[in-house]
Amino acid sequence: MRLDIVTENRLGITQEVLAVLTRHGVDVGAVEVIAHHIYIDAPSLDTTAFGRLQGDVFAVAGVRSLTQLDLLPGAWRRLQLDALLSALADPVLAIDERGAIAIYNRAFADAIGCDETSLIGRSLAEAIGDNDLARDLGRQQFRQVARDLTLRGRAYLVEARPITADAGTVRGGVLILHAASRIGERLSALQGGEAQGFAALIGESAVMRDLRARAQRVATVDAPLLIRGETGTGKELVARACHGVSHRRDAPFLALNCAALPESLAESELFGYAAGAFTGAQKGGKPGLLEMAQGGTVFLDEIGEMSLYLQAKLLRVLNDGRFRRVGGEREIRADVRIVSATHRPLEDMVRQGAFREDLYYRLNVLQLSVPALRERGEDILLLAENFVGSAAAQIGKPAPRLTPATRDALLTAPWPGNVRQLQNMVFRAVTLADEQALHPADFDLHAEQSMPDAGCWQTALDAFERDYLSRLYPLHPSSRKLAAVLGLSHTAVANKLRKYGIGG
Ligand SMILES: Nc1ncnc2c1ncn2[C@@H]1O[C@H](COP(=O)(O)OP(=O)(O)OP(=O)(O)O)[C@@H](O)[C@H]1O
């Protein structure tokens, strides 16, 4: 049983209360004393024993109340901390001044490939297999701003912050491992707000000027908009800008990534659920994005990944302008503009039956196409300079300049991951560079290219298939022959050849 005893602030009162428990033979597991409260964890104390000792506790001068509670504040804080840590996608850990791990999150255990065994107390050097980092951290009193680290083939940027005690003495440090493929997100978070309009869309190339001009026009028309473009080209930024100049700009812009959630979760996120819709559901039900964005815009990213079931439900919203929460009876009017985005060839998906044709036409009333970074010429430099500025401001150091050789290297790089990849690389380069100038080597262009963005699995597969089939086709120049060689069905091969425009 756990107790909360509220008392006056009197010297020695805690000892007197504990003496009562000792007299009653109660085994005390933990005690916490915080301003007017004495919290006691007494695992063996049952209701009968509690009834017997109550009077004696109240007999101690200054005791005001005695109640039972579920958790001691310390345990409650530990639970909150655990939940907080496990909610962080980036690996995070704290080490003591000797370099031993004091606390860490699941993402860190996963990053080093650790199974269930606890890492607490283990040395950081041993856990990450990097003696230099642990030594440097100690030497610099955990004030090192950033450092590269590779764990099981994945690149991270280590950010260290000292843990200081009252007198300013350094007691250890907190390490945050930013995945190289995600650090650019911090920059876009800084850029923030959807109400920015088109000023947020950097680029003076002809293709970007065209896009901006066209987007300005379609933004104000209150009809569904489909935004096409490779992954990381800025589709969401365009969607936000369109919302920001539309008459809906004062209402919310809410986004759902259709590829990120399993069908049932995506369904309740989008449509919400009624009270008692399923076990574990929130008591009074929960509104979905369509309801919460009333008057605004719902952005459906990666619409090509939406399941056929949800496609049918979305079609009904677009046709009737109404929907019901999951498990709900009441019809709700959907006063939202649907803006969707995809990097997938939706027309091919329609032909293959993976995407509903009727929905395709409903979503595609207006269309914008965002050009790939490699088609934007000198915009690459404009973007890079802008990202250098924001990265330097965020880290708190002067913005380094790009050398002429770096500018050439950036302009000729193939940028498979587009603006997001550029953003990540710039952030990493600015953080790691010691000098006033960024050289080509700081960008590690080659390494980044061999590490495609986590989001573009399908693009990578498509690129592989296209390359593989176009090399094999001349050797086996018919879909039947190719199918026999590859051990695939004739239809599957014929579809792929058509998809990639191979063999006429
Ligand atoms: N023209 C631009 N000017 C400034 N920042 C840009 C521009 N285009 C893209 N970005 C930045 O690049 C990152 C990727 O952009 P965004 O998320 O909009 O791409 P996306 O095409 O929606 O990606 P995905 O296909 O993966 O959903 C964001 O941080 C965004 O702020």
The ligand as a Gaussian input file, in Angstrom:
#p B3LYP/6-31G(d) Opt

LIG

0 1
 N       11.333000      25.180000     -52.710000
 C       11.643000      24.943000     -51.432000
 N       12.091000      25.921000     -50.644000
 C       12.414000      25.703000     -49.359000
 N       12.331000      24.509000     -48.757000
 C       11.896000      23.492000     -49.475000
 C       11.514000      23.646000     -50.847000
 N       11.090000      22.458000     -51.306000
 C       11.204000      21.593000     -50.284000
 N       11.678000      22.207000     -49.191000
 C       11.947000      21.545000     -47.890000
 O       12.335000      20.200000     -48.189000
 C       11.757000      19.269000     -47.279000
 C       10.917000      18.266000     -48.021000
 O        9.774000      18.915000     -48.506000
 P        8.303000      18.265000     -48.414000
 O        8.154000      17.483000     -47.162000
 O        7.340000      19.340000     -48.718000
 O        8.453000      17.255000     -49.633000
 P        7.415000      16.177000     -50.158000
 O        7.523000      16.213000     -51.633000
 O        6.081000      16.427000     -49.534000
 O        8.059000      14.863000     -49.601000
 P        7.392000      13.361000     -49.540000
 O        7.150000      12.952000     -50.947000
 O        8.469000      12.573000     -48.890000
 O        6.160000      13.501000     -48.712000
 C       10.931000      20.102000     -46.324000
 O       11.719000      20.317000     -45.177000
 C       10.696000      21.417000     -47.042000
 O       10.582000      22.479000     -46.140000

